[in-house]
Amino acid sequence: MGSGTYDIKWLLYVVISLVLTLGILVGLHYTVKKQSVKEAILKIFGVLCLLSHISVYYYNMVVLHSSETGLSTFFPIYPCNVSMMLWPGVFLFDGKARKFLITFLAYYSVYGGIITLFEPSAFYTGGDIFDWSTFKAFLSHSFLLLTGLYAFTGGFVKIEMKNNLAFLMGLLLIFLPVGLILNWIMNNNGYDINAMYLITPPLGKDHPFLNAWVISFLMVIFNALFITAFEIITLEKEKRWYNVFLAKIKAKKTLKTN
């Protein structure tokens, strides 16, 4: 294995972190039953996302005696940054707003965690994986994945097709405005950022087709396919979303003819 991003240190981290994530989720599933305790755990995971993300600033200040750190430590420049900063605050909302945020963040956190762990070249290209600026990036995305998965296994999000609407709304009403506003403010004030990857595709100009819009569309399509497959496996035929949808159309046609 080479000495770049995909080296033995990266592989060991991914394997160990995924095993620990699975172990934590299974352990919590069989030991925690009270909803109030589940909410407390989700809050803790959300706070750990944020703390691990911003910890590099305090590490630089205390250990390295330097205040320099990346802009994404303070500003939600990338989608994962937005998610890490939003998770601790979801329970400040009530009702539909809370449900929407948890649903959107749960789906995106799984995407963001998995994609970044398996494609960490933005912050790791070999070298010392335990350098805190590198390790905290791995760690924060592991917590992001854990938090998103626990939202599902803890019963906060039920896997159903209407979730896809919440996911799409989150992309358009949260990620898109944050990206547009940050790009406008920061780039007009001497900074060079690519918030939400709206200017340059995540994989660079050599892969223009895989831009933020296409990737978002693919995520929505994958959600639909995953939810459909999940319902085929877990639900009786008449309860699956597409059969429920067809039944409603049929009922409306029957009402009109009568």
Buried (B, 14 or more C-beta within 10 A) or exposed (E): EEEEBBBEBBEEBBEEBBEEBEEBBEEBEEEBEEEEEBBEBBBBBBBBBBBBBBBBBEBBEEEEEEEEBBBBBEBBBBBBBBBBBBBBEBBEEEEEEBBBBBBBBBBBBBBBBBBBBEEBEEBBEBEEBEBBBBBBBBBBBBBBBBBBBBBBBBEBBEBEBEBBEBBBEBBEEBBBEBBEEBBEEBBEEEEEBBBBBBBEBBBEEEEEEBBBEEBBEEBBEEBBEEBBEBBEEEBEEEEBBEBEEEEEEEEEEEEEEE
